[in-house]
């Protein structure tokens, strides 16, 4: 094989390698490219996720508000219960005192 034949064979091999590489690259991009439908679907999913996060944040805020309200109501009910128990204790003591006075008069 002389020098000219070698150059021609080398050019043919390199051209074939370039063509094959270009074709494989085109195939890969053809099968992996994102279509407008896919982009639209991704946009809809992102919007749905955003709405779900807003709904979650609103639910958390509502739960925290209700928790604070229930805590205040519970504290108020406990204070009323303590007051009622103190009043009942005083009434029992007064009833016991009156009973003792009545028992003392009967004798």
C-alpha positions in Angstrom: 0.0 0.0 0.0 1.6 3.3 -1.0 1.2 6.6 0.6 -1.8 7.9 -1.5 -3.8 4.7 -0.9 -3.1 5.0 2.8 -4.3 8.7 2.9 -7.5 7.7 0.9 -8.3 4.8 3.2 -7.6 7.1 6.3 -10.0 9.8 4.9 -12.7 7.2 4.2 -12.4 5.7 7.7 -12.4 9.1 9.4 -15.4 10.2 7.3 -17.3 7.0 8.1 -16.5 7.5 11.8 -17.7 11.1 11.7 -20.9 10.1 9.9 -21.6 7.3 12.4 -20.9 9.6 15.3 -23.2 12.3 13.9 -26.0 9.7 13.3 -25.7 8.3 16.8 -25.8 11.8 18.2 -28.9 12.6 16.2 -30.6 9.4 17.3 -29.9 10.1 21.0 -31.3 13.7 20.7 -34.3 12.4 18.8 -35.3 10.0 21.5 -34.4 12.1 24.5 -35.7 15.5 23.6 -38.5 17.1 25.6 -41.7 17.8 23.7 -44.0 20.7 24.2 -46.6 18.3 25.7 -44.0 17.2 28.3 -43.2 20.8 29.1 -46.9 21.6 29.5 -47.4 18.6 31.8 -44.4 19.7 33.9 -45.9 23.2 34.1 -49.2 21.8 35.2 -47.5 19.6 37.8 -45.5 22.5 39.1 -48.7 24.6 39.4 -50.5 21.8 41.2 -47.6 21.4 43.6 -47.6 25.1 44.3 -51.3 25.1 45.0 -50.9 22.0 47.3 -48.1 23.8 49.2 -50.3 26.9 49.7 -53.2 24.7 50.9 -50.9 23.0 53.3 -49.6 26.3 54.6 -53.2 27.5 55.1 -54.1 24.3 56.9 -51.1 24.6 59.2 -52.0 28.2 60.0 -55.6 27.2 60.7 -54.5 24.4 63.0 -52.2 26.7 64.9 -55.0 29.2 65.3 -57.4 26.6 66.5 -54.8 25.2 68.9 -54.3 28.6 70.4 -58.1 29.1 70.8 -58.5 25.7 72.4 -55.6 26.4 74.7 -57.2 29.7 75.8 -60.6 28.1 76.2 -59.1 25.2 78.2 -57.3 27.7 80.5 -60.6 29.6 81.0 -62.5 26.4 81.8 -59.8 25.3 84.3 -60.0 28.7 86.0 -63.8 28.4 86.2 -63.4 24.8 87.5 -61.0 26.0 90.2 -63.4 28.8 91.2 -66.3 26.3 91.3 -64.3 23.9 93.4 -63.3 26.6 95.8 -66.9 27.7 96.0 -68.0 24.1 96.6 -65.3 23.7 99.3 -66.5 26.8 101.0 -70.1 25.8 100.8 -69.3 22.3 102.2 -67.4 24.0 105.0 -70.3 26.4 105.7 -72.8 23.5 105.6 -70.6 21.5 108.0 -70.4 24.5 110.3 -74.2 24.9 110.2 -74.7 21.2 110.9 -72.4 21.4 113.9 -74.3 24.4 115.2 -77.7 22.7 114.7 -76.4 19.6 116.5 -75.2 21.8 119.3 -78.6 23.4 119.7 -80.5 20.1 119.7 -78.5 18.9 122.7 
